[in-house]
Amino acid sequence: MQEQLHIPFRFREQVEDLAKELFYCALATPEQQNTQIASIKTAFFAISKALDCGLCNTKWSQFSTAIKALKPKLEMDAMAAYKNDPAAKSLREVYLAYPGFYAIAMYRISNILHNLDIPVLPRMISEYAHGVTGTDIHPGATIGDSFFIDHATGVVIGETAVIHNNVIIFQGVTLGGIKVEKAMAHTKRHPTIHDNVIIYANATILGGDVIIGKNSIIGANVWITKSIPEYALVTYKSDIKITKR
């Protein structure tokens, strides 16, 4: 029998509002966080009930504790953007105007929910961020500290991707799977990126067995389906020719 689905009016908008509140809560002072968490709790439980998430006070306590502890990670992400982008004039600019930073923050929030085995809601938050920033990061991905996405638009990071520390990626990068088959749902399908790797625009890296070694540079427009060793430079040679008309 097909499941009878009832979606409350303006439910997606309610989730988007919750995501926005969680973003500001994660960056607030401890005193502000306590006040904001108390006001968020009611909306959070109402949304969870509508999704039949089975949320209990224990999971709420774990989630709220994790949100309040998220700020140092977000500060490292913001600092990575500020240090690595010559166009960044201040950390305030990164916090308020960088879509890559916002996408990472939404990922870190949705990842907490994902790790608590709360269904649907993590994906709704990540898809909200996708719509706002053009960056699609699955909540199940594993991402380390000091992560920077420059320009953001068109980035795709799959569910089983693993990204270590101090990684920089540019617009249009895909960390995806070679095959799209339902039978692979519980298989590692997406690549692993080690420390200090830079991946330039429109590079595509596919496959769960693919590992990009630390301190490597992946050039723009490359297509990778095999592992890359440490300290490697991978480039794409264009055959473009320019002649007079």
Secondary structure by P-SEA (a helix, b strand, c coil): cccccccccaaaaaaaaaaaaaaaaaaccaaaaaaaaaaaaaaaaaaaaaacccccaaaaaaaaaaaaaaaaaaaaaaaaaaacccccccccccccccaaaaaaaaaaaaaaaaaacccaaaaaaaaaaaaaccbbbbccbbbbcccccccccbbbbcccbbbccbbbbccccccccccccccccccccbbbbccbbbbccbbbbbcccbbbcccbbbccccccccccccbbbbbbbbccccccc
